[in-house]
Amino acid sequence: MDIFKGIHLKVLAFEKMLRLYPKWQGRAVLIQVANPARGRGWDLMMMEAEIHKLCWRINEEFGNDEYKPVMLVDRPVPIVERIAFYSIAECVVVTAVRDGMNLTPYEYVVCRQGIAGSGPGLDADGPRKSMLVLSEFIGCSPSLSGAIRVNPWDIESTAEAMNEAISLPDAEKQLRHEKHYRYVSTHDVAYWSRSFLQEMERICKDHSKKIYWGIGFGLGFRVMAVDPDFRELNVDDVVTAYEMAKNRAILLDYDGTLVPQTSFNMTPSAEVIRIIDSLCADKKNVVFIVSGRGRASLGNWFSPCERLGIAAEHGYFMRWTQDQDWEICCQISDFRWMQMAEPVMKLYTESTDGSSIEAKESAIVWRHQYADPGFGSAQAKEMLDHLESVLANEPVSVKRGEFIVEVKTQGVSKGSVAEKVLSSMVEKGRPADFVLCVGDDRSDEDMFEDVAGVTTKNLVAPGTSLFACTVGQKPSKAKYYLDDAVDVIRMLAALAEVSASWRTTEQPSSSAEIGDDTSR
Ligand SMILES: O=P(O)(O)OC[C@H]1O[C@H](O[C@H]2O[C@H](CO)[C@@H](O)[C@H](O)[C@H]2O)[C@H](O)[C@@H](O)[C@@H]1O
């Protein structure tokens, strides 16, 4: 007995069932085993009193000398007695409003299976039957696919489920039991310990090759395993490679990379605009902003940088220079899935103060940056599962990012932007011999992964200097990290300076240079 077991809800649902389906009056009995509570408290005492009152009320109204509809067993129950109850029960009902696993349904199923030739109350060798009505809020509920799942706060639905459980034809009760028993008997302690060990082995496979860092403070402290090659980007090395390169590709994420994720004003600073514009002015450079943001705001913010390429909405839209049109990456015009995703997001927005929805042209985003951190990320996790099941047959992918859950068109990724930019340079006969790719978010990992494979795909010149760099020290597919956006800007400023010093001394550029070719 505790306040989360939802016993009062079960008793109320049973009462409702007797009222809705009078055929069960005189026939159905609810045996409520309530082991005495471990603690005491005013709320628990109130709960116990309420349960006793409810049981009394039902027994008064529907019972008689020979029939007591509710039997409340509120004393310690030895295991043998519990097994006896389980073995004869047509159905087990668990209506806890919060619980970890709750082993009762598993124990019940095993007891209903019994041992051939010794089943108390069961036809010794006949078919077995078991029925479960389970709260959707308990850990074991998803694993028992034959169970009828209920929201225990919904008394009427729980009453309907109880009636259904005991009314179903025997053949269906058998089928459901077979499902239950198959699961319980194959997922035993040996199974769990085996899979736990396998998982440990998988995770620790490269244990000795990794290096371990402790990051964060207090409750935020965690140990991180990273590749031994993962190291801080040395700006001098980047500058040297930049100076030596003939054709450079620079791919930059926006949020968290050029502007700190914590900034209230997310527009680029005058300094960022000046640096980016100066990098674009170098004819050896192809510079792209590769962002999840929409094309309107990126185009507007970077309007001073005429030669800047922009890949907006993770590359759904691409524009090579300001005077060119936006290209759409894939010929998908069916966005009906947005009408399925939006109501789900609205549901979570209503219950999560500080969250909001951002509808873009090819994607829809749920943002929880200003919600309570713990609650916001718990809601985001739940919403991700919810959206994945609702949109399972749609041509979309559902991803998490920095304080966001995003649904976007399948096949659109920052990785394909990197490939497009580099293959365009190859087509123009100017394959990149310097690639710098910086980002902070999960969506940037696609870009890092692709950039790591460009040499084998012949998308860059032999011996190319590749710098894939994540912002913040965290496990990443990038080989390098910089601590924050400030360090990124500092590095880009150093590169812009190199370009500026060359511009003051260089000869007029030849028309073969990639920067002069507007037909890209
Ligand atoms: O690819 P990025 O440049 O990193 O852009 C990713 C997302 O950026 C925007 O969201 C971010 O800013 C919001 C406030 O301006 C903030 O609420 C959110 O938590 C950040 O992730 C943009 O709104 C998204 O559409 C982009 O996907």
The ligand as an SDF file (V2000), in Angstrom:
LIG
                    3D

 27 28  0  0  0  0  0  0  0  0999 V2000
   22.1260   24.3810  -37.4450 O   0  0  0  0  0  0  0  0  0  0  0  0
   22.1660   25.5020  -36.4650 P   0  0  0  0  0  0  0  0  0  0  0  0
   22.6890   26.7690  -37.0500 O   0  0  0  0  0  0  0  0  0  0  0  0
   22.8970   25.1220  -35.1970 O   0  0  0  0  0  0  0  0  0  0  0  0
   20.6370   25.8110  -36.1080 O   0  0  0  0  0  0  0  0  0  0  0  0
   19.8740   24.8880  -35.3780 C   0  0  0  0  0  0  0  0  0  0  0  0
   18.5490   25.4740  -34.9130 C   0  0  0  0  0  0  0  0  0  0  0  0
   18.7450   26.8430  -34.6270 O   0  0  0  0  0  0  0  0  0  0  0  0
   17.6190   27.5290  -34.0930 C   0  0  0  0  0  0  0  0  0  0  0  0
   17.3810   27.0230  -32.8070 O   0  0  0  0  0  0  0  0  0  0  0  0
   18.2780   27.4840  -31.8280 C   0  0  0  0  0  0  0  0  0  0  0  0
   17.9260   28.8290  -31.4850 O   0  0  0  0  0  0  0  0  0  0  0  0
   16.6700   28.9900  -30.8040 C   0  0  0  0  0  0  0  0  0  0  0  0
   16.4830   30.4390  -30.3830 C   0  0  0  0  0  0  0  0  0  0  0  0
   16.8620   31.3210  -31.3270 O   0  0  0  0  0  0  0  0  0  0  0  0
   16.6530   28.1260  -29.5620 C   0  0  0  0  0  0  0  0  0  0  0  0
   15.3730   28.2120  -28.9420 O   0  0  0  0  0  0  0  0  0  0  0  0
   16.9780   26.6780  -29.8590 C   0  0  0  0  0  0  0  0  0  0  0  0
   17.0810   25.9570  -28.6650 O   0  0  0  0  0  0  0  0  0  0  0  0
   18.2970   26.6110  -30.6210 C   0  0  0  0  0  0  0  0  0  0  0  0
   18.5660   25.2550  -30.9840 O   0  0  0  0  0  0  0  0  0  0  0  0
   16.4240   27.4120  -34.9940 C   0  0  0  0  0  0  0  0  0  0  0  0
   15.3020   27.9590  -34.3530 O   0  0  0  0  0  0  0  0  0  0  0  0
   16.1770   25.9680  -35.4080 C   0  0  0  0  0  0  0  0  0  0  0  0
   15.1800   25.9430  -36.4140 O   0  0  0  0  0  0  0  0  0  0  0  0
   17.4670   25.3750  -35.9780 C   0  0  0  0  0  0  0  0  0  0  0  0
   17.2590   24.0390  -36.3730 O   0  0  0  0  0  0  0  0  0  0  0  0
  1  2  2  0
  2  3  1  0
  2  4  1  0
  2  5  1  0
  5  6  1  0
  6  7  1  0
  7  8  1  0
  7 26  1  0
  8  9  1  0
  9 10  1  0
  9 22  1  0
 10 11  1  0
 11 12  1  0
 11 20  1  0
 12 13  1  0
 13 14  1  0
 13 16  1  0
 14 15  1  0
 16 17  1  0
 16 18  1  0
 18 19  1  0
 18 20  1  0
 20 21  1  0
 22 23  1  0
 22 24  1  0
 24 25  1  0
 24 26  1  0
 26 27  1  0
M  END
$$$$
